[in-house]
Amino acid sequence: MDPTMLKLRNHIDSLLSYLTPLLPLANCHMVEFLTHNHWETLLPKGLRETLDGMALDQAVEEFWNVQNEECGKSPLALWVHTARKHCLSVNNDYCLSVDQLEQRIKDRGGVLPREIPVKEFMNPKKSYEVRIMSRLLSLHHMVSACCSVEAGGGRGHLLVTASHGYKLRCLTVDCDKTSLTSAEARGKLIQKQWHAISNTGARGTDHLHRFAELFVTEQTDLATVVKESFPEVAEEDLSVMLTGLHTCGDLGPSSLRIFVSQSTTSAVFNVPCCYHLLTEDIKESTFFDDFQSASGAGFPMSEHLRGFTLGRNARMLAAQSLERVFAKRELPSRSLLYRSLLQAIIKKNKPDFVLADGRLKRIGAKSRDFNEYFKLADSILKLNLFDTLSTDSLVVEYYQWKNMVLFYLIRLCLAQVIESLILLDRLLFLKENGFNDTFLVKLFDPVLSPRCHSIVAIR
């Protein structure tokens, strides 16, 4: 067996050994924190007893500081450090830094142009991501691609910069007609102003960037799509580089399967997101069911993990960012407690009432305290409970705020462990299919862009 594949499998097995007993914690729902007694039933006993003996401020301060210290003996420090030890990190083997990727491109004769910062027409986060990733699309030339195709390109930010700034033939593909129409109009405006926007003095080249309305699946024939969009290259024996900046749900796995199955796809450069929308082998209802019926599961992809499931709440957790929470010292919103308190009240007083997801969105921001939240929710849901329950009986549960905050932070430590398993599964899938020139790359600062890893594979 290839040494790198063996390391990958060992890494995955280590993650499984750590994570599997903790999946009930990862898959719990914070709404049920009180009704299902998560504090008592899901936390390791020693950790829970330690936290019971600490004030909220004391425990939170230790949590913030533990990442900057050597692993201490306290159960909280051990928990944080053990979780972080299982997270993906740059190793110059199968997980690279941007500098290491650049060096590999240069070693293969590739040329890296200077970065072109474009701040107009996009928010600062997107501008940062586009600045980093568009320059590395120089892989396009290294693999002799005729066209770079972005799956799920939406507003087309990435390929606007790649086409105008780096003169790459590009095709943005998306299933949302409204987004594509808006992207095309924006592209024409950027083309006219490119010399001022980019500070390069050069004019944009709008003929290099085109758009196609299409829902991409693993059966999509990319070469045919490119030839239809660029008739001038229809007679060429072309190859395609498939890219994607935050490909949603199963679009990431589908992109990798296209790369594996279609020899015309010479490289894939993909940054995933929206893990909660991934399909697993177990049947879960999603918005994309009609499109995904003919496709393989989004997780797991590798043979090594076949039969293993994470669960939707665990995948939802994987999209949260421990790094950002550490950097900004962010505590959960009080509305998290309000919703849990409301659930307990409903369960006690109207046990047969079913509350559909989304009905109470944004009312937390409108509420100064739980009474206001309860009154609003009572009106929206027509519960007729607010006027019949005394205020004193409601606020007695406020002591749970300490436990909820600490439970939230403890559970959050598993986020990047789960994400690491998802990413390593995709990398192993490529290795199992014989593609050794394949890496994970820590592309972005995780504080600025939490979905910071990309997959790069070259045929």
Secondary structure, 3 states (H helix, E strand, C coil): CCHHHHHHHHHHHHHHHHHHHHHHHHCCCHHHCCCCCHHHHHCCHHHHHHHHCCCHHHHHHHHHHHCCCCCCCCHHHHHHHHHHHCCCCCCCCCEEEHHHHHHHHHHCCCCCCCCCCCCCCCCHHHHHHHHHHHHHCCHHHHCCCCEEEEECCCCCHHHHHHHHHHCCCEEEEECCHHHHHHHHHHHHHHHHHHHHHHCCCCCCCHHHEEEEECCCCCCCCHHHHHHHHCHHHCCCCCCEEEEEEEEECCHHHHHHHHHHHCCCEEEEEEEEECHHHCCECCCCCCCCHHHHCCCCCCECCCCCCCCCCCCHHHHHHHCCCHHHHHHHCCCCCHHHHHHHHHHHHHHHHCCCCCCCCCCCCCCHHHCCCHHHHHHHHHHHHCCCCCCCCCHHHHHHHHHHHHHHHHHHHHHHCCHHHHHHHHHHHHHHHHHHCCCCCEEEEECCCCCCCCCCEEEEEEC
